[in-house]
C-alpha cells in the first residue's frame, strides 16, 4: 500500500470522526431515497434550465448527512451559486421535518446572474430557505444577531480566504 493509501480515509470514516456517528449509520443516510431523489431532481432542473454542473457532489452529500445526523434548527450557508449544496441541505431538513436554511450569496456580476442563483433547488424545498443576496461581511452579523444559535455553517464561497474568514468571525465565540 502506498503512503497515500495509508493516510487516506473514506468519506464515511471522515464523517464518523466529525459527527461521532458510526460508519454504517452514515452509509445508510447516504443511501436514503430522499438523497437519491433530490440528486435526480436537481440534475433534471439543471438540464432543463441549462445551468451548472453537479460540481459539489461529495460536499453536498456530506452536508446532507451532517444535517440528517445533527437535525439542526438553523443552518447558515455562504455561497450559493447554482444551489447544489443548498438543495441537499434542504432535502435533509425536509426529511428531518424541521430546520431552516439561511443562504448568504453575493451573485456574480454578469447579466442574468440572479437567474442562476439557487437555480437547481426544487420548488418543493424552498419553503425551508431564505436567500439573502449581498456581501457576507454585512449580512452575517445581522443574521447572527437575529438567530439564537447557528447549528451548521457550510461554505461554498468562491471568495478569497480573508474575505470568507472576516465574514464568519461573528459566528464563532470569542476565546
N, C-alpha and C positions, 0 to 999 in steps of 0.2 A: 504494500500500500504506500502511496506517495505521502510526503509530508503534508501536502494539501488535503489529501483524503483523511488524514488523522485529525486535522483541525476543523474540517467541515462538519456541519450538523444539518439535520433535516429541518424543514420549515416547522414541522410539528414539535421537534425537540426544542427548537428555539422558543416557540410559543409556550411550551410547557414550562421552561425556565422562567419566562417573563410573567406568566399568569399563575403558576402553581397547579394548573390542571394537568391531568395525566394525558399522555400522548393519544391513547385510544379515544378519550373524550374529544380531543381536538380533531382527530381523524373523522369521528362521527359527525361533528359540526361541519367539517369541510365537505361532507357528502350529503348534507341536508338538501332536500328538494328546493327549498327557498333560495339557496345559493345558486344552484344549477339553473333554476327558472329565471332568476334575476339576471344572471350572466347572459342567457339566451335572449331575454327580452331587451337588454341593453345593446347587444350585438345587432338585433333586428332594427332597433331605433337608429343606431349609428349608420347602418347601411341605408335605411330609408332617407335619412336626412344628410347623408354623405358627410358625416363629421367623425373625426377622431378614431384612432385605432385603439384597440384594447391593450394599452401600454402599461397599466398599473396592476396587472393581474395578480402577481404574488402579494403585493402590498394591499390591494383591495381585499383579497382573501384573508390576510392577517387581520385587517380592520374588522371584517365581518366576524371572524372567530373571537376576537377580543371583545367586541360588543355583545356577542352572544353569551360569552362566559361572564363578563362583568355586569351585564344588564344595566348600563348607565342611564341616568335620567337626562343628563345633558352631555352632548358631545360637541366639541368645538373643532372645526376643521379650517385650516388656512390653505388656500389654493384649491380651486375647484376645477378649472379647465373644462373638459367635456363632461365631468361628473361621474367617472367610473367609480372612484372611491366613495363618493357621496352616495351613489346608488347602493353599494354593498353595505355601507353603514346603515342606511335607511332600511334595507331589507332585514338586517339583523334586529333593528329596533322594532320593526313590524312583527317579526316572529316573537320577540320578547313581549310584545303588547304594551310597551311603554318606551319613552325616551323621545328626545328632540335633538335634531342636528342643527347647529348654527354654523353656517359656512361663510367665511370672510374671503372675498376674492377681489383682486384688482384686475379687471378684464384687460385683455390685450388691447393695445392701442392700434386698432385697424378697423376699417369699416365692417360692420356686421358682427363684431366680436361678441356683443351681448347675446346674439342669436345662438352662439355655441356654448356659452357658459352653462354648465349643467345639462346640456342637451340630451344626454343619454339616460338621465334619471326618469324612470317610468312615472307617469302622472299618478298612478295609484299610491306611490310612496311620498309624494311631495307634501302631504298634509303634516308630515313629521319634520319638516325642514323650514328654515328661514335663511335666505340668501342675503348677505349684507355686502353690497358692492362698495369697494373703496380700499384704502390702504390699511393694513392691519395695525400699523403703529397708532392710527387714530381710532379705529373701531374696537380693537381688543380691550383697551382699558374700560371703555363704556360698557361693553358686553360683559366683562368680568365683574364689574361693579354691580350689574343688574342680576347676575347669577349667584346663587348661594355657593355653588361648587361646580367645577368642571371635572367630569369623570374620565374623559378621554380626549386626547388632543393630537390627532393625526395631522400631518402637514405634508402637502404635496406641492408646496410653493416652489416656484422656479426662481424666487428672489435670491440674491446672494446671502450668504450666512449672516453677515452683520445686520442686514435688514430683517431677516427672519428672527434672529435672536433678540433684537431690540423690540420687535413687536410682541414677542412672547414673554419678556421679562415680567410683566404684571401678572402672568398666570402662575408663576412659581412663588412659593412662600419665601420670605426673607430669612436669611440664615440667623 
